[in-house]
Amino acid sequence: MSENKAHLLLVDDDVRILSLLSAYLSQNDFLISSAHNSTEARCLLDYFEFDLLVIDIMMPGENGLELLENIRKRTNVPAIFLSAKGESKDKISGLEIGADDYLSKPFEPKELLLRLERLLIRNNKGYTNETAKYIEIGNKVFDLQRLELYQEN
């Protein structure tokens, strides 16, 4: 990943899931902030800019659907629901509220990682898991591996 790591906000009332996800995603070059409920998430959203949100639906107090519905009133940051509610009607509700994706628990961490990467790429957040080989500057190309500058014909 580039030096500018994508900043994710994880929102889940399950401390174990937050801990495991934070560790896994950090190992995969993401900057992670986490919240145990919607109130904590709102506080973090007031002070930090996030590239992507991963939100559980079933939380005490304000649930994830309500949280994202309110977030959508002020920002269009990409969001994925990660929920034990896996029926079609639940997924449809989540997508109608404004989620970009929906993954049911239990889930494969690698699948979540791939969904996050694709969402960041599609939303032009500058994320790529491949090292760039060339930089184009006008009609010139700089080879990053050879450290050579060429002019295109």
QUIKA-V90454 format. One record per residue. N is the residue number from 1. RES is the residue in one small letter. SS is DSSP state (alpha for helix, beta for strand, coil for the rest). OMEGA is omega as a letter, one per 40 degrees, with the letter a starting at -180 (999 if undefined). D_CENTER is the distance of its C-alpha to the mean C-alpha in Angstrom with 2 decimals. Layout:
n:N res:RES ss:SS omega:OMEGA d_center:D_CENTER
n:N res:RES ss:SS omega:OMEGA d_center:D_CENTER
//
This chain:
n:1 res:m ss:coil omega:i d_center:13.70
n:2 res:s ss:coil omega:a d_center:15.15
n:3 res:e ss:coil omega:i d_center:16.39
n:4 res:n ss:coil omega:a d_center:13.90
n:5 res:k ss:coil omega:i d_center:11.01
n:6 res:a ss:coil omega:a d_center:7.49
n:7 res:h ss:beta omega:a d_center:7.40
n:8 res:l ss:beta omega:i d_center:5.15
n:9 res:l ss:beta omega:i d_center:7.39
n:10 res:l ss:beta omega:a d_center:8.56
n:11 res:v ss:beta omega:a d_center:11.47
n:12 res:d ss:coil omega:i d_center:14.15
n:13 res:d ss:coil omega:i d_center:17.90
n:14 res:d ss:coil omega:a d_center:18.40
n:15 res:v ss:alpha omega:a d_center:18.76
n:16 res:r ss:alpha omega:i d_center:19.06
n:17 res:i ss:alpha omega:i d_center:15.75
n:18 res:l ss:alpha omega:a d_center:14.03
n:19 res:s ss:alpha omega:a d_center:16.16
n:20 res:l ss:alpha omega:i d_center:15.67
n:21 res:l ss:alpha omega:i d_center:11.88
n:22 res:s ss:alpha omega:a d_center:11.97
n:23 res:a ss:alpha omega:a d_center:14.64
n:24 res:y ss:alpha omega:a d_center:13.25
n:25 res:l ss:alpha omega:i d_center:9.90
n:26 res:s ss:alpha omega:i d_center:12.12
n:27 res:q ss:alpha omega:i d_center:14.55
n:28 res:n ss:coil omega:i d_center:12.21
n:29 res:d ss:coil omega:i d_center:11.91
n:30 res:f ss:coil omega:i d_center:8.82
n:31 res:l ss:beta omega:a d_center:10.03
n:32 res:i ss:beta omega:i d_center:9.59
n:33 res:s ss:beta omega:a d_center:11.11
n:34 res:s ss:beta omega:i d_center:12.15
n:35 res:a ss:beta omega:a d_center:14.33
n:36 res:h ss:coil omega:a d_center:16.91
n:37 res:n ss:coil omega:a d_center:17.48
n:38 res:s ss:alpha omega:i d_center:16.97
n:39 res:t ss:alpha omega:i d_center:19.42
n:40 res:e ss:alpha omega:i d_center:17.65
n:41 res:a ss:alpha omega:i d_center:14.33
n:42 res:r ss:alpha omega:i d_center:16.48
n:43 res:c ss:alpha omega:i d_center:18.09
n:44 res:l ss:alpha omega:i d_center:15.02
n:45 res:l ss:alpha omega:i d_center:13.90
n:46 res:d ss:alpha omega:a d_center:17.49
n:47 res:y ss:alpha omega:a d_center:17.46
n:48 res:f ss:coil omega:i d_center:14.18
n:49 res:e ss:coil omega:a d_center:11.96
n:50 res:f ss:coil omega:i d_center:8.18
n:51 res:d ss:coil omega:a d_center:6.04
n:52 res:l ss:beta omega:i d_center:3.28
n:53 res:l ss:beta omega:i d_center:5.07
n:54 res:v ss:beta omega:a d_center:6.18
n:55 res:i ss:beta omega:i d_center:9.85
n:56 res:d ss:coil omega:i d_center:13.12
n:57 res:i ss:coil omega:a d_center:15.84
n:58 res:m ss:coil omega:i d_center:18.97
n:59 res:m ss:coil omega:i d_center:19.38
n:60 res:p ss:coil omega:a d_center:22.65
n:61 res:g ss:coil omega:i d_center:23.42
n:62 res:e ss:coil omega:a d_center:20.98
n:63 res:n ss:coil omega:a d_center:18.89
n:64 res:g ss:alpha omega:i d_center:15.27
n:65 res:l ss:alpha omega:i d_center:16.70
n:66 res:e ss:alpha omega:i d_center:18.70
n:67 res:l ss:alpha omega:a d_center:16.00
n:68 res:l ss:alpha omega:i d_center:13.78
n:69 res:e ss:alpha omega:i d_center:17.10
n:70 res:n ss:alpha omega:i d_center:17.98
n:71 res:i ss:alpha omega:a d_center:14.75
n:72 res:r ss:coil omega:i d_center:15.31
n:73 res:k ss:coil omega:a d_center:18.74
n:74 res:r ss:coil omega:a d_center:17.57
n:75 res:t ss:coil omega:a d_center:14.28
n:76 res:n ss:coil omega:i d_center:12.41
n:77 res:v ss:coil omega:i d_center:8.86
n:78 res:p ss:beta omega:a d_center:6.69
n:79 res:a ss:beta omega:i d_center:6.50
n:80 res:i ss:beta omega:i d_center:7.13
n:81 res:f ss:beta omega:i d_center:10.33
n:82 res:l ss:beta omega:a d_center:11.38
n:83 res:s ss:beta omega:i d_center:15.10
n:84 res:a ss:coil omega:i d_center:18.60
n:85 res:k ss:coil omega:a d_center:19.72
n:86 res:g ss:coil omega:i d_center:19.75
n:87 res:e ss:coil omega:a d_center:22.52
n:88 res:s ss:alpha omega:a d_center:22.31
n:89 res:k ss:alpha omega:i d_center:23.18
n:90 res:d ss:alpha omega:i d_center:20.27
n:91 res:k ss:alpha omega:i d_center:17.76
n:92 res:i ss:alpha omega:i d_center:19.64
n:93 res:s ss:alpha omega:i d_center:19.60
n:94 res:g ss:alpha omega:i d_center:15.84
n:95 res:l ss:alpha omega:i d_center:15.49
n:96 res:e ss:alpha omega:i d_center:18.45
n:97 res:i ss:alpha omega:i d_center:17.01
n:98 res:g ss:coil omega:i d_center:14.21
n:99 res:a ss:coil omega:i d_center:11.29
n:100 res:d ss:coil omega:a d_center:10.03
n:101 res:d ss:beta omega:a d_center:10.19
n:102 res:y ss:beta omega:i d_center:11.93
n:103 res:l ss:beta omega:a d_center:12.54
n:104 res:s ss:beta omega:i d_center:15.75
n:105 res:k ss:coil omega:e d_center:16.80
n:106 res:p ss:coil omega:a d_center:18.22
n:107 res:f ss:coil omega:i d_center:15.67
n:108 res:e ss:coil omega:a d_center:15.64
n:109 res:p ss:alpha omega:i d_center:13.07
n:110 res:k ss:alpha omega:i d_center:13.41
n:111 res:e ss:alpha omega:i d_center:12.62
n:112 res:l ss:alpha omega:i d_center:9.25
n:113 res:l ss:alpha omega:i d_center:8.70
n:114 res:l ss:alpha omega:i d_center:10.17
n:115 res:r ss:alpha omega:i d_center:8.31
n:116 res:l ss:alpha omega:a d_center:4.87
n:117 res:e ss:alpha omega:a d_center:7.46
n:118 res:r ss:alpha omega:i d_center:9.28
n:119 res:l ss:alpha omega:i d_center:7.07
n:120 res:l ss:alpha omega:i d_center:6.65
n:121 res:i ss:alpha omega:a d_center:10.34
n:122 res:r ss:alpha omega:a d_center:11.39
n:123 res:n ss:coil omega:i d_center:10.29
n:124 res:n ss:coil omega:i d_center:12.20
n:125 res:k ss:coil omega:i d_center:10.00
n:126 res:g ss:coil omega:a d_center:12.48
n:127 res:y ss:coil omega:i d_center:10.59
n:128 res:t ss:coil omega:i d_center:13.07
n:129 res:n ss:coil omega:i d_center:14.02
n:130 res:e ss:coil omega:i d_center:17.59
n:131 res:t ss:coil omega:i d_center:19.89
n:132 res:a ss:coil omega:a d_center:21.39
n:133 res:k ss:coil omega:a d_center:25.10
n:134 res:y ss:beta omega:i d_center:26.46
n:135 res:i ss:beta omega:i d_center:26.09
n:136 res:e ss:beta omega:i d_center:28.07
n:137 res:i ss:beta omega:a d_center:29.99
n:138 res:g ss:coil omega:i d_center:32.25
n:139 res:n ss:coil omega:i d_center:34.61
n:140 res:k ss:beta omega:i d_center:33.90
n:141 res:v ss:beta omega:i d_center:31.55
n:142 res:f ss:beta omega:i d_center:30.69
n:143 res:d ss:beta omega:a d_center:30.34
n:144 res:l ss:coil omega:a d_center:28.03
n:145 res:q ss:coil omega:a d_center:29.51
n:146 res:r ss:coil omega:a d_center:33.13
n:147 res:l ss:coil omega:a d_center:32.74
n:148 res:e ss:beta omega:i d_center:34.90
n:149 res:l ss:beta omega:i d_center:34.99
n:150 res:y ss:beta omega:i d_center:36.38
n:151 res:q ss:beta omega:i d_center:37.56
n:152 res:e ss:coil omega:i d_center:36.93
n:153 res:n ss:coil omega:999 d_center:40.15
//
